[in-house]
Amino acid sequence: MKIKLILPNKTLMEKDIDKVTLPGREGSFQILPRHIDFTSSIKPGILTVFSGEYIEYFALSHGIMVKKGDVIYLSTLYAVRGESLESLSRELVEDINNRKEYDNKIREILSKMEAETLRRFIELD
């Protein structure tokens, strides 16, 4: 079986897997090989990917999952990868802090643009 984790700007993961656990709207569920084809909405939570003895974790925002044939397509707006739940927690905190810093810079730029626009309007009088 194969999984393809798709974000708006890139494919985060595409690999062969044995099984996967997903955070569904009605609770977590697992997909194994030869599972029937279906579609499900995904709520924010932890995606667990099993490949041999290797386990990988992803924190997800809401999204859509489509299982068709031997491929699971998972589309979400946001995902962070971790090799363990502890590392996922650290990665998530770091990513949130980076996003806050980015958002603060954007707000600062917008404030400067607003001030400059107002200054120009005042100069026109």
Backbone torsions as a table, in degrees:
resi	resn	phi	psi	omega
1	MET	NA	152.7	-178.6
2	LYS	-128.6	146.3	174.3
3	ILE	-122.0	143.8	177.2
4	LYS	-129.9	111.4	-179.8
5	LEU	-98.0	115.4	-171.0
6	ILE	-115.2	126.5	173.0
7	LEU	-103.7	167.1	-179.4
8	PRO	-57.7	-31.3	-174.5
9	ASN	-110.0	-3.7	-179.1
10	LYS	-170.0	167.0	170.7
11	THR	-94.6	115.5	-175.9
12	LEU	-77.3	-33.8	-177.8
13	MET	-154.1	139.8	171.8
14	GLU	-145.8	110.1	-175.2
15	LYS	-156.4	162.0	174.1
16	ASP	-78.6	138.1	-178.0
17	ILE	-137.7	165.9	175.7
18	ASP	-94.8	-40.8	178.3
19	LYS	-161.9	168.6	-178.2
20	VAL	-147.8	144.0	174.2
21	THR	-115.3	129.8	-174.7
22	LEU	-123.7	150.3	176.6
23	PRO	-87.6	96.1	-178.8
24	GLY	-88.1	168.7	179.7
25	ARG	-62.5	-33.9	-179.0
26	GLU	-95.9	7.5	-178.7
27	GLY	125.3	171.4	-179.6
28	SER	-68.4	147.0	177.1
29	PHE	-143.0	160.3	-176.9
30	GLN	-121.3	143.5	176.3
31	ILE	-116.4	127.9	178.3
32	LEU	-113.7	165.5	176.9
33	PRO	-55.2	147.2	179.9
34	ARG	68.4	15.6	174.5
35	HIS	-65.7	149.8	179.0
36	ILE	-64.0	156.4	176.3
37	ASP	-73.2	137.5	176.7
38	PHE	-165.6	172.0	178.4
39	THR	-126.2	144.0	179.3
40	SER	-147.9	147.6	171.5
41	SER	-82.7	150.0	-177.5
42	ILE	-115.4	133.4	175.7
43	LYS	-96.8	163.7	177.1
44	PRO	-58.3	135.6	-178.5
45	GLY	169.9	-156.0	-175.7
46	ILE	-108.2	125.4	171.4
47	LEU	-94.5	128.3	178.0
48	THR	-116.1	123.8	-177.0
49	VAL	-112.8	124.9	-179.7
50	PHE	-108.7	122.8	178.8
51	SER	-136.9	100.8	-173.9
52	GLY	64.9	-129.2	177.3
53	GLU	-93.6	1.5	-177.4
54	TYR	-92.3	131.3	177.5
55	ILE	-120.0	135.2	-179.7
56	GLU	-127.1	143.9	-177.4
57	TYR	-120.0	145.1	176.4
58	PHE	-135.7	132.3	169.6
59	ALA	-87.1	127.7	-175.7
60	LEU	-119.9	151.4	164.6
61	SER	-90.7	-173.4	-179.9
62	HIS	-64.0	160.0	-179.2
63	GLY	-176.6	-165.1	-179.1
64	ILE	-129.1	139.2	176.5
65	MET	-120.2	133.0	175.7
66	VAL	-125.3	123.2	175.3
67	LYS	-105.6	116.9	-179.3
68	LYS	-136.9	117.1	-177.4
69	GLY	63.6	-129.7	179.8
70	ASP	-95.4	13.1	-176.1
71	VAL	-120.8	134.9	173.0
72	ILE	-107.5	119.6	176.6
73	TYR	-101.7	125.0	179.8
74	LEU	-125.4	115.2	-178.6
75	SER	-111.9	126.7	-179.1
76	THR	-145.9	159.0	179.6
77	LEU	-78.8	-25.3	-171.8
78	TYR	-150.2	136.1	175.5
79	ALA	-153.3	142.1	176.3
80	VAL	-128.0	136.4	-176.4
81	ARG	-99.4	144.7	174.0
82	GLY	-147.1	146.6	179.6
83	GLU	-84.0	-16.1	174.2
84	SER	-145.5	168.9	178.6
85	LEU	-65.4	-33.8	178.4
86	GLU	-66.8	-45.6	179.9
87	SER	-68.4	-33.4	176.6
88	LEU	-62.9	-42.1	178.2
89	SER	-60.2	-45.9	178.7
90	ARG	-63.0	-45.0	-179.9
91	GLU	-61.2	-40.7	-179.0
92	LEU	-65.5	-45.2	178.0
93	VAL	-61.5	-45.0	179.2
94	GLU	-62.2	-43.1	-179.7
95	ASP	-65.3	-40.7	178.3
96	ILE	-63.7	-42.9	178.1
97	ASN	-63.1	-40.6	177.1
98	ASN	-63.4	-40.2	178.9
99	ARG	-65.8	-39.4	177.8
100	LYS	-61.9	-44.4	179.0
101	GLU	-61.4	-44.2	178.7
102	TYR	-62.0	-45.9	179.3
103	ASP	-61.0	-40.2	178.4
104	ASN	-63.3	-41.3	177.6
105	LYS	-63.6	-41.4	178.5
106	ILE	-63.3	-44.0	178.2
107	ARG	-60.9	-40.3	179.2
108	GLU	-62.7	-44.6	179.0
109	ILE	-63.6	-43.8	179.2
110	LEU	-63.2	-39.4	177.9
111	SER	-62.8	-42.4	177.5
112	LYS	-63.7	-40.4	178.8
113	MET	-65.3	-40.9	178.1
114	GLU	-64.0	-44.4	179.7
115	ALA	-62.6	-42.2	179.1
116	GLU	-65.4	-39.3	178.1
117	THR	-63.7	-45.9	178.5
118	LEU	-62.5	-41.2	179.3
119	ARG	-59.9	-42.5	179.8
120	ARG	-66.2	-37.3	177.0
121	PHE	-64.2	-40.4	179.7
122	ILE	-65.7	-37.6	179.8
123	GLU	-68.3	-22.5	-179.6
124	LEU	-73.3	-23.3	-179.0
125	ASP	-71.9	NA	NA
